[in-house]
């Protein structure tokens, strides 16, 4: 029924999307500032400019909030490439992972979550959930390579992806050796050769 008056236009996403985005960004900022141990719904809400009940309505606990914030960032910073080549896709994927985990603000988050996930069962579960979801999305890289005949059909996509990502985190968190193309390209080539 038309009233003659213009109806308000709904904007894609609207307020809810803006609030979600602000909360997820505030979560990452708070993780960078205080680490996981001191992260609270109250501090995230304050940083995001929302009431803490907003967080409780959408996230059951801080682990779920952290997991969603990390997934949202990874969707943007670590896209799933499709170059037409398994080797090039894995190199592009690895380069994106390196750029993401070595960004100054995010490196602090990686270190905090890696440290606390060992002793905090709920955070450990959230971390495993994060990786399950990311590898579920990225496995298409390997499946396309199998379809093109670039790699054996019996290769486990998740294991191959773990084999690419694992050494990157080893260098970041343990050895502190360079994370550059001189490392990434031979790593991927060796993994594909099996």
N, C-alpha and C positions, 0 to 999 in steps of 0.2 A: 504494500500500500504506500503510495507516494503522498508526502505531506507538503510538497512544494519547497521544503527547506532542505538545504544540502545536508546530506548525512556525513558524519565524520568518517574520513577514510582511514581504514586500518593500515598501519604500516607493517611491512613484513618484519616479524620479530617483535616489534613493539617494546613496551616497557619490560616485559618479562625477559626478553632476550638481552636487553641492556643490563638488567639487574644480574642475570646469570653471568654475563661477561664480566661485569664489575666484580662479582664475588669470586669468580675463578682467577681473575688477575690479582685480586687482593690476597687470595690464598697463596699464590706463587710469591708475591711480594713479602708476605708474612713469613713464609718458609725461608726465604732468603735472609730476612732480617733476624729471625729468632730461632730458626730450626724447627724440626718437627716436635721436639719435646715440649716447647713452650707455645706451640700453635693452639689457639682456642677459637671456638665459634665467635666469642665476644670480640677478640682482636681482629678477626677477619671481617666481621660485620662492621666494626668501627672503621676499618680501613676502606671498606667498600661503600660506606655511607648508607647502610641499610640496618634494619633492626635484626637482632640475632634470631628472632622467630622466623624470619625469612629463610635463614639457613636451615633451621630445624624442620621446616616444611618440605624442603627439597632434598636434604641429605641426612641420612640417619645418624651419621657419626663423622668425625673428622677424617677417618681413613677413606670413606667414600668421597668426601669433598676433595681430598688430596688426589685421589685416583682420577676423578673427573677433571680436575684442573690440569693434571699432567697429560691426560689423553687429549684434552682440548688444545693444549700447546703443541703436542706432537702431531696432531692432524694438520696444523699449519706449518710447522717447522720441519717435519719429516714426511713429505708427501710420498706416495707410492709411484715411482717412476714407470714409464712405459716407453723405452727407447727402441724397442724391437730387438734387443740383444740382452741375454741373461747377464753377461759380464758387465755391460754398460749399466744395466738396471741396478745390479748389486753395488757397483762402484758409486753410482749416484745416490743410492740409498745410504751406503756407508758414509759418504761425504756429508749428507744431510744429518745423519746421526752425530758425526763429529762436530759439525757446526753447532748443533743443538746443545750437546753436552759440554762443549768448551766455551759457550757464551758465558761471560762472567757471572751474570745473575743465576743462570741455570746450573752452572757447575756447583755452586754452593748448595743448591737444592738436591742435586744428584748425590753429593757427598752426605748430606743430612739424611736423606731417605735410605741410602745404602747402609749407613751406620746404624740407624734406628730400626730398620726392617729386620736386622738379625736378632734383636732382643724383644721387639714388640710384635706379638703374633698377629694382631689385627692389621698392622701396617704391612707385615710380611705377606698376608693374604691379599691385601689391596695391591701390593707391588706385583705379585704373581698374576693377579687379575689384569693389571695394566699390560703386562707382557703377553699374556694370552690373547688379549684383544688386539694389540699391535701386530703380533705375529699372524693372527687370523687375517688381518687386512693385508699384510705384506706377503703372505704365502703365494698370492697371485703372481708375483715376480718369478718364483721358482716354477709354478705350474705352467706359466707361459713358456719358460725355458724348456720344460719337459715336452710340451706340445710341439715346439720347434725342433726338437731333437738335439738340443744343445747340452743336455745332461741326461743321465740315465733315468729311466722311468721309476726306479725304485728308491730314488733319493727322497728322504724325509724333508719336506719344505721347512718345517720348524727347526729341525736340527741344523740345516744349512744356514738359516737365518741367525740362529744362536751362534753358529761358528763364525759368522761375519761380525756380529755385534759384540760378542764376548771379549775378543781381543781389544776392541776399542775401549771398553770399560776397564779392562786390565791395565792398559796404558794410562788411562785417566786417573784411576784410583790407586794403583799399586806402583807401577814402574815409573810413571811420569815420563816415559819416552815420547818422542814426537808423534803426533797424530796428524799425518799429512799424506799426500798422494804417494810419496815414496814408500809408505807403509800400506796404505789402503789398496792400491792397485795390485801389488804382488800377493797380498793376502787373498783377494778375491780370485785372482788367477789360479793360485794354488788350490783353493777350495773347489773351484770348478773342475780342475783336473783330477781331484779326488785322491 
